[in-house]
Amino acid sequence: MTADGKADDQKAEGTTGAARAARTRWAVLAALVGLCVAGLTVSALVVFGNGAGSSLGDRVSSVFDPPEDPTRDREEVLAAARTFVQRFNTYGPDQLEDSGQMPEYRAVGELMTAKFRAAFEENLAIAEKAVAETGIDRAATVYGIGISAIDSDSATVLVGAEVRSSYPSGEDDEERVDFEPQRFRYEVTLVKISGSWVVDDLDDVDDGLPSFASSTSQDAVPDPGQSPSGAPGQDVTPDAPATEESGAGQSGGADEEGGEQ
């Protein structure tokens, strides 16, 4: 084969390779365009299927920045208040360690704001000393709970609860003397911090005294030597109707939950 023939063959091969590369690039570009179109289609379906609002802007905003669910907030507030009241008023010898401390009861501070927790922790020794010296056992049960006010980051909950206390018999430590159940009512103030509802203040609505956070630090734990407000056996319920009212920021009504847990 002559030199001219070889040159022609190389030129033909180069032309074929360039054409093949061009077709590959166009195929890749077409695939990318198809993916973009599919993505836009899916996005449009999501916006129009799940978005809320009358305008396109409102629908897009509701998908990428959805509003808070008020129902979920109310459920979380009720659960947080119920758990706090039960744990705040429940302690006994089974929680007392050899060190003289009650770590399980101290952990109740995790349910509080820093302000409330500081006062609580200053006086934990009162409850721990009472348990160590007297063997008192306290157990609280919530029998009624209702939201009286709530917005995006704060809530007020009314809680009706009952405390049962017992002391060891003087003759036999294994035998205990039960006292009449004591009923009380709390107004619990909660705030939402970093997505979690925590207790910021607590007020016994029947004792006529300032709330726990605004009173002396000695009131920051339940006093084992005193009964909660409410006479034994008295029928006490939260100061709120048993009807539900939806919508954040409303006050004067209450979401009620009854029954013992």
Secondary structure by P-SEA (a helix, b strand, c coil): ccaaaaaaaaaaaaaaaaaaaaaaaaaaaaaaaaaaaaaaaaaaaaaaaccccccaaaaaaaaacccccaaaaaaaaaaaaaaaaaaaaccccccccccccccccccccccccaaaaaaaaacaaaaaaaaaccbbbbbbbbcbbbbcccccccbbbbbbbbbbbbbcccccccbbbbccccccccbbbbbbcccbbbbcccccccccccccccccccccccccccccccccccccccccccccccccccccccccccccc
